[in-house]
Amino acid sequence: MNKVHWNSIVLDGTVPDDVVKEMIDESYDLTKPKMRKRKFTVITNDQTNEM
């Protein structure tokens, strides 16, 4: 893996929890596999039916 774009943080309380969560969410969004439109539609329809 290319570590050029990695972020490192020390979890000692100096970085607020909400900032750490935002960093994790943004990182996931940048690296998650792209869903095809059909698969996304099926997932969202399933979630709509559950409500």
C-alpha positions as CSV (number, residue, x, y, z in Angstrom):
1,M,0.0,0.0,0.0
2,N,1.1,3.5,-0.7
3,K,1.5,5.3,2.7
4,V,2.0,8.8,1.2
5,H,-1.6,9.7,1.9
6,W,-1.9,8.1,5.3
7,N,-2.8,10.3,8.4
8,S,-1.5,9.4,11.8
9,I,-3.1,10.7,15.0
10,V,-2.3,10.0,18.6
11,L,-5.4,9.0,20.6
12,D,-4.4,10.8,23.8
13,G,-7.3,13.1,24.0
14,T,-5.7,16.1,22.2
15,V,-7.8,15.5,19.1
16,P,-11.5,15.7,19.9
17,D,-13.5,12.5,19.3
18,D,-15.8,14.2,16.8
19,V,-12.8,15.2,14.7
20,V,-11.4,11.7,14.8
21,K,-14.8,10.4,13.7
22,E,-14.9,12.9,10.8
23,M,-11.4,11.8,9.7
24,I,-12.5,8.2,9.7
25,D,-15.7,8.9,7.8
26,E,-13.9,10.9,5.2
27,S,-11.2,8.3,4.8
28,Y,-13.8,5.6,4.3
29,D,-15.7,7.6,1.8
30,L,-12.5,8.1,-0.2
31,T,-11.6,4.5,-0.2
32,K,-14.9,2.5,-0.2
33,P,-15.7,0.5,-3.3
34,K,-18.0,2.3,-5.7
35,M,-21.5,0.8,-5.8
36,R,-23.2,0.4,-9.1
37,K,-26.4,2.4,-9.5
38,R,-28.6,-0.8,-9.6
39,K,-27.1,-2.2,-6.4
40,F,-27.5,1.2,-4.7
41,T,-31.2,1.2,-5.8
42,V,-31.8,-2.3,-4.4
43,I,-30.2,-1.4,-1.1
44,T,-32.1,1.9,-0.7
45,N,-35.4,0.2,-1.7
46,D,-34.8,-2.5,0.9
47,Q,-34.1,0.1,3.6
48,T,-37.3,2.0,2.6
49,N,-39.4,-1.2,2.9
50,E,-38.0,-1.8,6.4
51,M,-39.2,1.5,7.7
